[in-house]
Amino acid sequence: MAKRKTSKPKASAKKRPTKKSGNKSGGGIAAGLLGVIIILGVIVSYYYTKEDPPTKSTDQRQSELSQPKRAIEKETESKEAARTAESKAQPAEKESKETNPDLPDYENVDAYYFTNSFDFAWPAYDVDDLVVEHEGFTLSYDEKNEQASWVAYKLEKSNLDRARFKRKDNFREDPLVRTGSASLNDYKKSGYDRGHLAPAADFTWSEKALDHTFFMSNMSPQVPGFNRGIWKRLEEQVRDWARANGSIYVVTGPIITNRKDRIGTNKVTIPTSYYKVILDIQEPELKAIGFVMENKKSDNELLSFAVSVDKVEEITGLDFFPSIPDELERKLESSISVSSWK
């Protein structure tokens, strides 16, 4: 604080007044003392009226000083733990790949995640495709050929073990095919069987599902010797595989190379061949297999018709099980291990 002036300013030299000599010394001392007293009073008043900050205890000050230190220590411990975990994980990964050099990257894929989708068993489809969902199976109807281009479903051991309903051969048009399905009359006196694509025997666990397999949308014109022979044997084998593996996925359909041969007023195309694709995507062994059979009687061994799923895709133009991760799909569909299906 600047000191206040205690004496009057000097007058200019031109107008210096004449003062009385008797009061000069006493008056100056009194004025000086008064000024000092005033200054001291102002200083004392300022310090007494100013609010003092709250005092902190020694423990509080030590706690505050130690907080940054504890934060640094905690961060250091966290980083150290992360480095330790990382160092433990790296050798394990290296050892696993060294032990199994062909181990695929999909080893930790959650199969339940992608198989649980409602359309997992379906081949790839477009929004314009006429996909019809029935009890127990789904089909994509091909209006040009008046039959399904594929039927797909999951076949489970638990369902086969509780089979209790018998077929009633209730063949009829499919009311869910908006363009109209083939009719029973199309097959009369044609010389061809109404061949099931999704076999009735796969659905005897459900009266409704079994009944739905007799919709004409699930039928395809098959040579009797084929339908009642090699094709029936394949259907029986697939059920045995379902029992042995717990559950499998099945996709079946016709292979049409020309549309010249037809039957009925609806002009149902006669397929030259049929395909069936089977997928087992449960541990301990994931596998897939395809079959292509000519629409004719045959006494050959079933596995002589076995091909890779890729081969079936090449013939049909379909993409089977498209939601499977790409690497796993390539591994399953590119080749077959016939021995693993025996």
C-alpha positions as CSV (number, residue, x, y, z in Angstrom):
1,M,0.0,0.0,0.0
2,A,1.3,3.4,-0.9
3,K,2.0,5.7,2.0
4,R,-0.2,8.7,2.3
5,K,1.5,12.1,2.2
6,T,1.5,13.7,5.6
7,S,2.5,17.3,4.6
8,K,1.1,19.7,2.2
9,P,2.8,20.1,-1.1
10,K,5.3,22.9,-1.4
11,A,4.1,26.2,-2.9
12,S,5.8,27.4,-6.0
13,A,8.9,29.6,-5.6
14,K,7.1,32.6,-6.9
15,K,4.3,32.5,-4.3
16,R,6.0,31.0,-1.2
17,P,4.0,32.2,1.8
18,T,5.5,33.6,4.9
19,K,4.8,31.3,8.0
20,K,4.8,32.1,11.7
21,S,8.0,30.9,13.2
22,G,6.5,30.0,16.6
23,N,4.2,27.0,15.5
24,K,6.4,25.4,12.8
25,S,8.0,22.6,14.8
26,G,5.0,21.5,17.0
27,G,2.4,21.4,14.2
28,G,4.6,19.2,11.9
29,I,5.2,16.6,14.6
30,A,1.5,16.4,15.5
31,A,0.5,16.0,11.9
32,G,3.1,13.2,11.3
33,L,1.9,11.2,14.3
34,L,-1.7,11.5,13.3
35,G,-0.8,10.2,9.8
36,V,1.0,7.2,11.2
37,I,-1.9,6.3,13.5
38,I,-4.3,6.4,10.6
39,I,-2.2,4.1,8.5
40,L,-1.8,1.6,11.3
41,G,-5.5,1.6,11.9
42,V,-6.3,0.9,8.2
43,I,-3.8,-2.0,8.2
44,V,-5.1,-3.6,11.3
45,S,-8.7,-3.2,10.1
46,Y,-7.8,-4.9,6.8
47,Y,-6.3,-8.0,8.4
48,Y,-9.0,-8.4,11.0
49,T,-11.9,-8.2,8.5
50,K,-10.3,-10.5,5.8
51,E,-11.7,-14.1,6.0
52,D,-9.0,-16.6,6.7
53,P,-9.1,-19.9,4.7
54,P,-10.0,-23.0,6.7
55,T,-6.9,-24.7,8.1
56,K,-6.3,-28.3,7.1
57,S,-5.1,-31.0,9.5
58,T,-1.8,-32.7,9.0
59,D,-3.6,-35.9,8.0
60,Q,-5.5,-34.2,5.3
61,R,-2.4,-32.5,3.8
62,Q,-0.6,-35.9,3.8
63,S,-3.6,-37.6,2.1
64,E,-3.7,-34.9,-0.6
65,L,0.0,-35.2,-1.2
66,S,-0.2,-39.0,-1.4
67,Q,-3.1,-39.2,-3.9
68,P,-1.1,-38.5,-7.0
69,K,1.4,-41.0,-5.9
70,R,-1.2,-43.7,-5.4
71,A,-2.8,-43.0,-8.8
72,I,0.6,-43.4,-10.4
73,E,1.2,-46.7,-8.5
74,K,-2.3,-48.0,-9.5
75,E,-1.7,-47.2,-13.2
76,T,1.7,-48.9,-13.0
77,E,0.1,-52.0,-11.5
78,S,-2.6,-52.1,-14.1
79,K,-0.1,-51.9,-17.0
80,E,2.1,-54.5,-15.4
81,A,-0.9,-56.9,-15.1
82,A,-1.8,-56.3,-18.7
83,R,1.8,-57.1,-19.9
84,T,1.8,-60.2,-17.8
85,A,-1.5,-61.4,-19.3
86,E,-0.3,-60.7,-22.8
87,S,3.0,-62.5,-22.2
88,K,1.0,-65.6,-21.0
89,A,-1.4,-65.5,-23.9
90,Q,1.2,-65.2,-26.7
91,P,3.1,-68.4,-25.9
92,A,-0.2,-70.4,-25.7
93,E,-1.3,-69.2,-29.1
94,K,2.1,-70.0,-30.6
95,E,2.2,-73.4,-29.1
96,S,-1.3,-74.2,-30.4
97,K,-0.4,-73.2,-33.9
98,E,2.9,-75.1,-33.7
99,T,1.1,-78.2,-32.5
100,N,-1.6,-77.9,-35.1
101,P,-0.1,-76.1,-38.1
102,D,-3.3,-76.6,-40.1
103,L,-5.6,-75.4,-37.3
104,P,-8.1,-73.0,-39.0
105,D,-8.9,-69.5,-37.7
106,Y,-12.5,-70.5,-37.1
107,E,-11.7,-72.7,-34.1
108,N,-13.4,-70.3,-31.7
109,V,-16.4,-69.5,-33.9
110,D,-19.6,-69.7,-32.0
111,A,-21.5,-72.1,-34.2
112,Y,-24.7,-71.5,-32.3
113,Y,-24.7,-67.9,-33.3
114,F,-24.9,-68.4,-37.1
115,T,-26.8,-71.7,-37.0
116,N,-29.6,-70.3,-34.8
117,S,-30.8,-67.9,-37.5
118,F,-34.1,-68.8,-39.0
119,D,-32.8,-69.1,-42.5
120,F,-29.4,-70.8,-41.8
121,A,-30.3,-74.0,-43.7
122,W,-31.6,-72.0,-46.8
123,P,-29.3,-71.5,-49.8
124,A,-28.7,-67.8,-50.7
125,Y,-32.0,-66.2,-51.9
126,D,-33.3,-63.0,-53.3
127,V,-36.1,-60.9,-52.0
128,D,-38.1,-61.7,-55.2
129,D,-37.8,-65.5,-54.6
130,L,-41.0,-67.3,-53.7
131,V,-39.9,-68.7,-50.4
132,V,-42.5,-70.7,-48.5
133,E,-42.2,-71.8,-44.9
134,H,-44.0,-74.9,-43.9
135,E,-44.1,-76.8,-40.6
136,G,-40.6,-78.4,-40.3
137,F,-39.2,-77.3,-43.7
138,T,-38.9,-74.4,-46.1
139,L,-38.9,-74.4,-49.9
140,S,-38.3,-71.9,-52.7
141,Y,-40.9,-72.4,-55.4
142,D,-39.8,-72.2,-59.1
143,E,-42.9,-71.1,-61.0
144,K,-41.2,-71.7,-64.4
145,N,-40.8,-75.4,-63.6
146,E,-43.7,-75.8,-61.2
147,Q,-41.7,-77.4,-58.4
148,A,-39.3,-76.3,-55.7
149,S,-35.8,-75.3,-56.6
150,W,-34.8,-76.3,-53.1
151,V,-36.2,-77.6,-49.8
152,A,-34.2,-77.1,-46.6
153,Y,-34.6,-78.3,-43.0
154,K,-32.8,-79.5,-39.9
155,L,-33.1,-83.2,-39.2
156,E,-32.7,-84.2,-35.6
157,K,-32.2,-87.5,-33.9
158,S,-34.6,-86.5,-31.0
159,N,-37.4,-86.0,-33.5
160,L,-36.7,-89.3,-35.4
161,D,-36.7,-91.1,-32.1
162,R,-40.3,-90.0,-31.3
163,A,-41.8,-90.8,-34.6
164,R,-45.5,-91.8,-34.1
165,F,-47.6,-90.6,-37.0
166,K,-48.3,-92.4,-40.2
167,R,-48.6,-90.9,-43.7
168,K,-52.0,-90.3,-45.2
169,D,-51.0,-89.4,-48.7
170,N,-53.0,-86.2,-48.6
171,F,-51.6,-84.8,-51.9
172,R,-52.9,-81.4,-52.7
173,E,-52.0,-78.0,-54.1
174,D,-50.0,-75.6,-51.9
175,P,-52.2,-72.6,-50.8
176,L,-49.1,-70.6,-49.8
177,V,-47.7,-70.6,-53.3
178,R,-49.2,-67.3,-54.5
179,T,-48.7,-68.1,-58.2
180,G,-50.4,-71.5,-57.8
181,S,-48.5,-74.8,-57.4
182,A,-48.7,-77.8,-59.6
183,S,-51.7,-80.0,-59.2
184,L,-52.4,-83.7,-58.6
185,N,-53.8,-84.0,-62.1
186,D,-50.5,-83.0,-63.6
187,Y,-49.0,-86.3,-62.6
188,K,-52.0,-88.6,-63.5
189,K,-51.1,-91.1,-66.2
190,S,-47.8,-89.3,-66.7
191,G,-45.7,-92.3,-65.9
192,Y,-43.8,-90.4,-63.2
193,D,-44.0,-90.6,-59.4
194,R,-44.9,-87.7,-57.2
195,G,-41.4,-87.7,-55.7
196,H,-41.0,-86.1,-52.3
197,L,-38.1,-83.6,-52.0
198,A,-38.5,-83.3,-48.3
199,P,-39.3,-87.0,-47.5
200,A,-42.4,-87.7,-45.4
201,A,-40.5,-90.2,-43.2
202,D,-38.3,-87.4,-41.9
203,F,-41.4,-85.7,-40.3
204,T,-43.4,-88.5,-38.7
205,W,-42.7,-86.9,-35.3
206,S,-45.2,-84.1,-36.1
207,E,-48.7,-84.7,-37.6
208,K,-48.7,-81.2,-39.1
209,A,-45.2,-81.4,-40.6
210,L,-45.9,-84.8,-42.0
211,D,-49.1,-83.5,-43.6
212,H,-47.3,-80.5,-45.1
213,T,-44.8,-82.7,-47.0
214,F,-47.8,-83.7,-49.3
215,F,-48.2,-80.3,-50.7
216,M,-47.6,-80.4,-54.5
217,S,-44.9,-77.8,-54.1
218,N,-42.8,-80.5,-52.4
219,M,-43.3,-82.9,-55.3
220,S,-41.1,-83.4,-58.4
221,P,-41.7,-85.9,-61.3
222,Q,-39.4,-88.9,-60.7
223,V,-38.9,-92.1,-62.6
224,P,-40.5,-94.8,-60.4
225,G,-37.4,-97.0,-60.3
226,F,-35.4,-94.0,-59.1
227,N,-37.9,-92.8,-56.5
228,R,-38.5,-96.2,-55.0
229,G,-34.9,-97.4,-55.4
230,I,-31.7,-95.4,-55.1
231,W,-33.4,-92.2,-54.0
232,K,-35.2,-93.9,-51.2
233,R,-32.0,-95.6,-50.1
234,L,-30.3,-92.2,-49.9
235,E,-33.2,-90.8,-47.8
236,E,-32.9,-93.7,-45.4
237,Q,-29.1,-93.2,-45.2
238,V,-29.6,-89.5,-44.3
239,R,-31.9,-90.5,-41.4
240,D,-29.2,-92.9,-40.2
241,W,-26.6,-90.0,-40.3
242,A,-29.0,-87.8,-38.3
243,R,-29.3,-90.5,-35.6
244,A,-25.5,-91.0,-35.5
245,N,-24.6,-87.3,-35.4
246,G,-27.4,-85.9,-33.4
247,S,-28.6,-83.4,-35.9
248,I,-27.8,-82.5,-39.5
249,Y,-29.0,-79.9,-42.1
250,V,-30.4,-81.2,-45.4
251,V,-31.0,-79.3,-48.7
252,T,-32.6,-81.1,-51.7
253,G,-33.8,-80.2,-55.1
254,P,-34.0,-80.9,-58.8
255,I,-31.4,-80.3,-61.5
256,I,-33.0,-79.1,-64.7
257,T,-30.8,-78.8,-67.7
258,N,-33.6,-78.3,-70.2
259,R,-37.3,-77.6,-70.1
260,K,-38.5,-79.6,-73.1
261,D,-39.8,-82.6,-71.2
262,R,-43.0,-81.7,-69.3
263,I,-46.1,-83.2,-67.8
264,G,-49.6,-81.9,-67.1
265,T,-51.6,-78.8,-67.9
266,N,-49.3,-76.8,-65.7
267,K,-46.3,-78.1,-67.7
268,V,-44.2,-79.4,-64.8
269,T,-40.6,-79.9,-66.0
270,I,-39.0,-83.3,-65.6
271,P,-35.6,-83.0,-64.0
272,T,-32.6,-84.8,-65.5
273,S,-31.0,-85.3,-62.0
274,Y,-31.4,-84.5,-58.3
275,Y,-29.1,-83.2,-55.7
276,K,-28.9,-83.5,-51.9
277,V,-26.5,-81.7,-49.6
278,I,-25.9,-82.7,-46.0
279,L,-24.1,-80.7,-43.3
280,D,-23.0,-81.8,-39.9
281,I,-21.8,-78.7,-38.0
282,Q,-21.5,-80.2,-34.6
283,E,-18.3,-81.2,-32.7
284,P,-16.4,-83.4,-32.7
285,E,-16.3,-83.5,-36.5
286,L,-17.6,-80.9,-38.8
287,K,-18.3,-82.2,-42.2
288,A,-20.4,-81.8,-45.4
289,I,-21.2,-84.0,-48.4
290,G,-23.2,-83.7,-51.6
291,F,-24.9,-86.1,-53.9
292,V,-25.9,-85.8,-57.5
293,M,-28.1,-88.6,-59.0
294,E,-29.6,-89.0,-62.4
295,N,-33.4,-89.4,-62.6
296,K,-33.2,-93.1,-63.4
297,K,-33.0,-96.5,-61.8
298,S,-29.6,-97.4,-60.4
299,D,-28.1,-100.3,-58.4
300,N,-24.8,-98.5,-57.7
301,E,-23.5,-97.9,-54.2
302,L,-24.8,-94.7,-52.6
303,L,-21.3,-93.2,-52.0
304,S,-20.4,-93.6,-55.6
305,F,-22.7,-90.6,-56.2
306,A,-21.0,-88.5,-53.5
307,V,-19.5,-85.1,-54.5
308,S,-18.3,-82.0,-52.8
309,V,-20.8,-79.3,-51.9
310,D,-18.8,-77.0,-54.2
311,K,-19.6,-79.4,-57.1
312,V,-23.3,-79.2,-56.4
313,E,-23.1,-75.4,-56.3
314,E,-21.3,-75.4,-59.6
315,I,-24.0,-77.6,-61.2
316,T,-27.1,-75.8,-59.6
317,G,-25.8,-72.2,-59.3
318,L,-26.9,-72.2,-55.7
319,D,-24.9,-71.0,-52.7
320,F,-25.4,-73.4,-49.8
321,F,-25.1,-72.3,-46.2
322,P,-24.0,-68.7,-47.0
323,S,-24.0,-67.6,-43.4
324,I,-21.1,-69.9,-42.4
325,P,-17.9,-67.9,-42.0
326,D,-16.0,-67.9,-45.3
327,E,-13.0,-69.9,-44.2
328,L,-15.1,-72.6,-42.6
329,E,-17.4,-72.7,-45.6
330,R,-14.4,-73.2,-47.9
331,K,-13.0,-76.0,-45.8
332,L,-16.4,-77.8,-45.5
333,E,-17.5,-77.5,-49.1
334,S,-14.4,-77.8,-51.1
335,S,-13.8,-81.5,-50.5
336,I,-15.4,-84.6,-48.9
337,S,-14.2,-87.3,-46.5
338,V,-16.4,-90.2,-47.5
339,S,-15.0,-92.3,-44.6
340,S,-16.3,-89.9,-42.0
341,W,-19.8,-90.4,-43.3
342,K,-19.8,-94.2,-43.1
